[in-house]
Amino acid sequence: MKNITVLGAGGWGLALALSLNANGHKVTVWSPFADEVQNLNEKRTNEKLLTGIIIPNSINITTDLSVCQNNDITVIATPSFAVKETAQKLKSVKPNGIVVNVAKGFENKTLMRLSQVIESELPNADIMVLSGPSHAEEVARKIPTMLTVSGKNEQVCKTVQEVFSSDILRVYTNPDTIGVELGGALKNVIAVAAGVCDGMGLGDNSKAALITRGLAEMSRLGEKLGAKAATFAGLTGLGDLVVTCTSTHSRNHRFGELVGKGYTVEDALNIVGTVEGYYACKSAYQLAQKHGVDTPIIELSHKLLYEEYPVEDIVKTLMQRPFKEE
């Protein structure tokens, strides 16, 4: 049995806590928001994010970060924009040990991957990345799911693999941390574009082409940043891309769909909530520009989300690009 604290009481954090608890580990969920903790302790459920799922009393829920001091594993399950602040707080109580990041995105100011952000705050910790096609709603309902863990220490990867794996959650290892992490971040941008595609009323042909060419952009940019192309054909690339581009569970897709229907970006964000693809789009665009990588879907998504580019011009712009080989 391991002592595990999950930092973040959102849908994914709670789903992982439920899974780890079912595996027989001692699990604590931490949130910095007192009202959220009080509500979860009183109701033992989050009806908005995990409808109908009961949180067992064996899972401790608290605002006290000192619970991390005796941890074997700490899981960071916050939104991407809160990862740095969370790592800074963790440094004050536990500056080492195993830290598993499950957030997906970039730090927009520095364009750093999130594992790099955590490592800059916790240089003595073993930083692992856990990623893959994994809607929280399905994991919480024990629907079979497969993930990938990656990090610098092979033995620690295997430890995380064993701790998180169960009859309904299968974890693979992959040494390509850059590729694993980039796949999880970049697919959210393509998922927003897929939502726009649906919102505009386009067809299956259009979305299939978008997903395929989006994967090509992810792989192209990833290789330039040091990832292996093969990683993008795996769970954290193609797998995560497909599930995020096609599922009603995906906030990125729902957000894009609203924008495709004519909602303003601001209104769509207010309706959906945290949309990782919106934040990742800015970093992905800047990285592509910085490294001279051709990413037309990412570029047009940036124009649409940040430069008020007309949604009705997106398709024409993509379709009229100069001819080239696939």
C-alpha positions in Angstrom: 0.0 0.0 0.0 1.3 3.5 -0.9 0.5 6.8 0.6 -0.7 9.0 -2.3 -2.0 12.6 -2.4 -3.8 13.9 -5.4 -3.4 17.7 -5.8 -6.5 18.9 -7.5 -10.2 18.0 -6.9 -11.4 18.3 -10.4 -12.9 15.4 -12.4 -9.6 13.8 -13.4 -8.1 14.2 -9.9 -11.1 12.6 -8.3 -11.3 9.8 -10.9 -7.7 8.9 -10.3 -8.2 9.1 -6.5 -11.1 6.6 -6.9 -9.0 4.3 -9.0 -6.0 4.4 -6.6 -8.3 3.9 -3.6 -9.9 0.8 -5.3 -6.3 -0.5 -5.7 -5.9 -0.5 -1.9 -3.8 2.6 -1.5 -4.2 5.3 1.2 -5.4 8.3 -0.8 -5.9 11.9 0.0 -7.3 14.6 -2.3 -6.1 18.2 -1.7 -7.7 21.4 -2.9 -6.7 25.0 -2.1 -10.4 25.9 -2.0 -12.1 25.5 1.4 -15.6 25.7 0.0 -14.8 22.9 -2.5 -13.4 20.7 0.2 -16.3 21.3 2.5 -18.8 20.5 -0.3 -17.0 17.3 -1.2 -16.8 16.2 2.4 -20.4 16.9 3.1 -21.9 15.4 -0.1 -19.1 12.9 -1.0 -19.8 13.5 -4.7 -19.2 16.0 -7.5 -22.5 16.0 -9.4 -21.3 18.5 -12.0 -18.1 16.6 -13.1 -18.8 13.0 -12.1 -22.5 12.6 -11.9 -23.7 9.7 -9.8 -20.2 8.8 -8.5 -19.9 8.4 -4.7 -16.5 9.2 -3.1 -15.8 6.6 -0.4 -15.1 7.9 3.1 -11.7 6.1 2.9 -10.5 9.0 0.7 -9.5 11.9 2.8 -10.3 15.4 1.3 -8.4 18.4 2.8 -7.0 21.9 2.3 -3.9 20.9 4.4 -0.9 20.4 2.1 1.2 19.1 5.0 -0.5 15.7 4.3 2.1 15.4 1.4 5.0 15.0 3.9 4.5 11.3 4.3 3.7 10.6 0.7 5.1 7.9 -1.5 3.6 9.5 -4.6 2.2 13.0 -5.2 -0.1 13.5 -8.2 -0.5 16.9 -9.7 -4.0 17.1 -11.3 -4.6 20.8 -11.5 -5.3 22.9 -14.6 -2.1 23.6 -16.6 -2.0 27.2 -15.5 -1.9 26.2 -11.8 0.9 23.7 -12.1 3.7 26.1 -11.3 2.0 27.5 -8.3 1.1 24.1 -7.0 4.7 22.8 -7.4 5.9 25.9 -5.5 3.6 25.1 -2.7 4.6 21.4 -2.7 8.3 22.5 -2.5 7.7 23.9 1.0 6.4 20.6 2.4 8.0 17.9 0.3 10.8 18.9 -2.1 11.5 15.4 -3.3 9.9 12.0 -3.9 7.8 10.8 -6.8 5.7 13.4 -8.5 3.3 12.3 -11.2 1.9 15.1 -13.4 -1.4 14.4 -15.2 -2.1 18.0 -16.3 -1.7 18.6 -20.1 -0.4 21.8 -21.6 2.4 24.4 -21.5 3.5 27.3 -19.4 2.6 30.0 -21.8 5.1 32.6 -20.5 8.1 30.3 -21.0 6.8 27.7 -23.5 8.1 25.0 -21.2 6.5 21.6 -20.9 4.8 21.1 -17.6 7.3 18.5 -16.4 10.0 21.0 -17.0 8.0 23.6 -14.9 7.7 21.1 -12.0 11.3 20.1 -12.3 12.4 23.7 -12.0 10.6 23.9 -8.7 11.4 20.4 -7.4 14.8 19.5 -8.9 15.3 16.6 -6.5 12.0 14.9 -7.2 11.4 12.1 -9.7 9.0 13.7 -12.1 6.8 11.4 -14.1 4.2 12.1 -16.8 1.0 10.1 -17.0 -1.0 10.7 -20.1 -3.3 9.0 -22.7 -7.0 8.8 -23.9 -8.7 9.1 -20.5 -12.0 10.9 -19.9 -12.5 11.2 -16.1 -16.2 10.3 -16.4 -15.3 6.9 -17.9 -12.4 6.1 -15.5 -14.7 6.9 -12.5 -17.2 4.4 -13.9 -14.5 1.7 -14.3 -14.7 1.7 -18.1 -11.4 0.0 -19.4 -8.8 2.7 -20.1 -5.1 2.6 -21.2 -2.5 5.2 -20.3 1.3 5.8 -20.7 3.8 6.8 -18.0 7.1 8.4 -18.8 10.1 9.8 -17.0 13.9 9.9 -16.6 14.0 7.0 -14.1 13.0 3.7 -15.6 12.5 2.0 -12.3 10.3 4.8 -11.0 8.2 4.5 -14.2 7.7 0.8 -13.5 6.7 1.6 -9.9 4.1 4.1 -11.1 2.9 1.6 -13.7 2.3 -1.0 -11.0 0.6 1.4 -8.6 -1.8 2.8 -11.1 -2.6 -0.3 -13.0 -5.7 -2.4 -12.3 -8.2 -4.6 -14.0 -9.8 -1.6 -15.7 -6.7 0.7 -16.0 -3.7 -0.5 -17.9 -0.5 1.6 -17.9 2.3 1.3 -20.4 5.8 2.8 -20.1 7.5 4.9 -22.7 10.9 6.5 -22.4 10.0 9.4 -24.8 8.9 11.9 -22.2 8.9 14.8 -24.7 6.7 13.0 -27.1 4.3 11.7 -24.4 3.9 15.2 -23.0 3.6 17.0 -26.3 1.0 14.6 -27.5 -1.2 15.3 -24.5 -0.8 19.1 -24.9 -1.0 19.5 -28.7 -4.0 17.2 -29.2 -6.2 19.6 -27.2 -5.5 22.3 -29.9 -6.6 19.9 -32.7 -9.6 18.9 -30.6 -10.8 22.5 -30.5 -10.5 22.7 -34.3 -12.5 19.4 -34.6 -15.2 21.0 -32.4 -15.2 24.0 -34.7 -15.6 21.6 -37.7 -18.7 20.1 -36.1 -20.1 23.4 -35.0 -19.9 24.6 -38.6 -21.9 21.6 -39.7 -19.2 20.0 -41.7 -19.1 16.2 -42.3 -17.2 13.1 -41.3 -14.9 13.5 -44.3 -13.9 17.0 -43.1 -13.2 15.9 -39.5 -11.3 12.8 -40.6 -9.1 15.0 -42.7 -8.6 17.4 -39.8 -7.7 14.7 -37.3 -5.2 13.1 -39.8 -3.5 16.4 -40.8 -3.6 17.5 -37.2 -1.7 14.4 -36.2 0.9 15.2 -38.9 1.3 18.7 -37.4 1.7 17.3 -33.9 4.3 14.8 -35.1 6.2 17.4 -37.1 6.4 19.9 -34.3 7.1 17.2 -31.8 10.1 15.8 -33.7 11.5 19.3 -34.0 11.3 19.6 -30.2 13.1 16.3 -29.7 10.3 13.8 -29.6 10.2 10.5 -31.5 7.7 10.3 -34.3 6.5 6.8 -33.3 5.2 8.2 -30.0 2.5 10.2 -31.8 1.1 6.9 -33.3 0.6 5.6 -29.7 -1.8 6.2 -26.9 -0.6 9.7 -26.0 -0.7 10.8 -29.6 -3.3 9.2 -31.9 -5.2 7.6 -29.0 -5.7 10.8 -27.1 -6.3 12.8 -30.2 -9.1 10.5 -31.4 -10.9 10.5 -28.0 -10.7 14.2 -27.5 -11.8 15.1 -31.1 -14.8 12.9 -31.1 -16.3 12.7 -27.6 -19.0 14.7 -26.0 -17.0 14.5 -22.7 -14.3 16.7 -24.2 -14.4 20.3 -23.1 -12.0 21.2 -25.9 -14.5 19.8 -28.4 -17.5 21.5 -26.8 -15.7 24.8 -26.7 -14.7 24.6 -30.4 -18.2 23.5 -31.4 -19.7 26.7 -29.8 -17.1 28.8 -31.6 -18.0 27.1 -34.8 -21.6 27.9 -34.2 -20.8 31.6 -33.9 -20.4 32.1 -30.2 -17.6 34.5 -29.2 -14.5 32.9 -27.7 -15.2 34.7 -24.4 -18.8 33.4 -24.3 -17.8 29.9 -25.2 -15.1 29.9 -22.4 -17.7 31.1 -19.9 -20.1 28.3 -20.9 -17.6 25.4 -20.9 -15.1 26.5 -18.2 -11.4 25.5 -18.3 -10.4 24.7 -21.9 -6.8 23.4 -22.0 -6.7 23.6 -25.8 -7.4 27.4 -25.7 -4.3 28.0 -23.5 -2.1 25.4 -25.3 -2.9 27.0 -28.7 -1.0 30.1 -27.9 2.1 28.1 -26.9 1.9 25.7 -29.8 1.6 28.5 -32.3 4.6 30.3 -30.7 6.7 27.1 -30.7 5.9 26.4 -34.3 6.9 30.0 -35.3 10.0 29.9 -33.2 11.2 26.6 -34.8 10.0 27.2 -38.3 7.5 24.3 -38.4 4.6 24.4 -40.8 1.4 23.9 -38.7 -1.6 25.4 -40.7 -4.3 24.0 -38.4 -2.6 25.3 -35.3 -1.9 28.6 -37.0 -5.5 29.1 -38.1 -6.8 28.0 -34.7 -4.6 30.7 -33.1 -6.0 33.3 -35.6 -9.5 32.2 -34.7 -9.1 32.2 -30.9 -6.7 35.2 -30.5 -6.9 37.3 -33.6 -10.7 37.4 -34.3 -10.2 35.7 -37.6 -13.7 34.9 -39.1 -14.7 31.3 -38.6 -16.4 31.2 -42.0 -13.0 31.8 -43.7 -11.2 28.9 -41.9 -12.2 26.2 -44.4 -11.5 28.2 -47.5 -8.1 29.2 -46.2 -7.1 25.6 -45.4 -8.5 24.2 -48.7 -6.8 26.8 -50.9 -3.3 26.3 -49.5 -0.5 25.5 -52.1 -0.5 21.9 -53.3 2.0 19.6 -51.7 2.8 15.9 -51.0 1.1 14.3 -48.0 
